[in-house]
Amino acid sequence: MSSNSACVASEVLREYAAQTGLAPELVPFARGGSLGERVLANPLLMAPMAGVSDAAYRMMARAGGAALAYSEMVSVAGLHYGSDKTWALVVPKDPEPDIAVQLFGSDPAQFGEAVGAVSERLGSRLALVDINMACPMPKVTKGGAGAALMGTPDLASEIVGACVAMAKVPVTVKIRRGLHMGKEVAPQFARKMQEAGAAAVAIHGRYAAQLYRGEADWGVVSRVVGAVEVPVIGSGDVRTHEDALRMLGATGCSAVMVARGTYGMPWVFCDVVPTTQQRLAAYACHVRLLEATGAHMARARSLAGWYLRGMPHAASWRNRAMRCVTVDDYLAMVDELVAAGAQT
Ligand SMILES: Cc1cc2nc3c(=O)[nH]c(=O)nc-3n(C[C@H](O)[C@H](O)[C@H](O)COP(=O)(O)O)c2cc1C
């Protein structure tokens, strides 16, 4: 394999579809009706992941069958100062039909402004705006943003109100079980966000204090479902397609978000267990999409660990990926992997 850099992302997806078993075209998020009605047909969403969910990643997830994919979290202050780097996180790249944009910050006026600007720039490609009230990282919470908003519910409501006033699309919130271990506030907090105008609540069943450790509690997803009338999106420890269906059934949530379960596994959305050949082809496809979307090729290094997981000599191939620089370096490695597989 070698890259033809003139190829655009839509051509790359078409070129690899037969080898990967992923869709050659991306389907727009269902239009018309309430958000709850729109996720009925396909309730599987790709979660926001900072440093991961770039355009290429979102395209792979949607080619795998995700109804919608979220941007990385984007700073409203960054949009306020108009940085190109921040805008690059928000604007979908062809052939992405639409995108869910997640914003973080702590200033209602900046949120309102950001929603206005994002709506204007993305038009019909903006499917929804989500407000991050879940990020536990100190660099975010120390400024009162992310999960810290769960400790300032009046400010959180004001932020939802400011976004709703400027949005032409549903405004949703993503929350945690609570801030501190054993102090679950998600159900009452979710209700307050609904009253402020949130069109759906995504709940990650861990406390902010847990960061990403320990088990996610799905019971809190049920309790949030019981506390609000708007759709609830469950998140946490959905590793397989079967887990996603189990969460829907066990909690009564309207949709499920998959985060780490998507690592090297875009098929998680369509209940296919891929062959080794399909996983290698998908890695090559993903690498080509990084190139076609203008991403930094270093992103392909962490992807190698995910797509090659469980394969013979995976650790040495991962080391090999660390030495790759250009798209052709990565594709040559895939060729060698395919040849090595053919000999065994
Ligand atoms: C690398 C990484 C980055 C993440 N970034 C975000 C983010 O920007 N916004 C957000 O709301 N959640 C973020 N999350 C949380 C996920 O969306 C999800 O709620 C959480 O990982 C639980 O799901 P999981 O157990 O399926 O991974 C991130 C998670 C990971 C692993």
The ligand as a MOL file (V3000), in Angstrom:
LIG
                    3D

  0  0  0     0  0            999 V3000
M  V30 BEGIN CTAB
M  V30 COUNTS 31 33 0 0 0
M  V30 BEGIN ATOM
M  V30 1 C -9.0470 9.8940 26.4640 0
M  V30 2 C -10.3950 10.3480 26.9440 0
M  V30 3 C -10.7970 11.6390 26.7330 0
M  V30 4 C -12.0420 12.0560 27.1650 0
M  V30 5 N -12.4500 13.3350 26.8900 0
M  V30 6 C -13.7070 13.7280 27.2110 0
M  V30 7 C -14.1980 14.9860 26.8110 0
M  V30 8 O -13.5220 15.7800 26.1450 0
M  V30 9 N -15.4650 15.3180 27.1780 0
M  V30 10 C -16.2560 14.4710 27.9180 0
M  V30 11 O -17.3900 14.8070 28.2310 0
M  V30 12 N -15.8250 13.2680 28.2870 0
M  V30 13 C -14.5900 12.8640 27.9380 0
M  V30 14 N -14.1730 11.6070 28.2660 0
M  V30 15 C -15.0940 10.7020 28.9690 0
M  V30 16 C -15.8460 9.7940 27.9970 0
M  V30 17 O -16.6520 10.5390 27.1170 0
M  V30 18 C -16.7160 8.7830 28.7520 0
M  V30 19 O -17.7820 9.4180 29.3900 0
M  V30 20 C -15.9150 7.9990 29.7860 0
M  V30 21 O -14.6520 7.6130 29.2830 0
M  V30 22 C -16.6600 6.7460 30.2420 0
M  V30 23 O -16.8690 5.8790 29.1890 0
M  V30 24 P -15.9740 4.5580 28.9410 0
M  V30 25 O -15.9150 3.8280 30.2660 0
M  V30 26 O -16.7730 3.8840 27.8640 0
M  V30 27 O -14.6190 4.9910 28.5070 0
M  V30 28 C -12.9160 11.1750 27.8620 0
M  V30 29 C -12.4860 9.8650 28.0970 0
M  V30 30 C -11.2490 9.4360 27.6500 0
M  V30 31 C -10.8480 8.0120 27.9170 0
M  V30 END ATOM
M  V30 BEGIN BOND
M  V30 1 1 1 2
M  V30 2 1 2 3
M  V30 3 2 2 30
M  V30 4 2 3 4
M  V30 5 1 4 5
M  V30 6 1 4 28
M  V30 7 2 5 6
M  V30 8 1 6 7
M  V30 9 1 6 13
M  V30 10 2 7 8
M  V30 11 1 7 9
M  V30 12 1 9 10
M  V30 13 2 10 11
M  V30 14 1 10 12
M  V30 15 2 12 13
M  V30 16 1 13 14
M  V30 17 1 14 15
M  V30 18 1 14 28
M  V30 19 1 15 16
M  V30 20 1 16 17
M  V30 21 1 16 18
M  V30 22 1 18 19
M  V30 23 1 18 20
M  V30 24 1 20 21
M  V30 25 1 20 22
M  V30 26 1 22 23
M  V30 27 1 23 24
M  V30 28 2 24 25
M  V30 29 1 24 26
M  V30 30 1 24 27
M  V30 31 2 28 29
M  V30 32 1 29 30
M  V30 33 1 30 31
M  V30 END BOND
M  V30 END CTAB
M  END
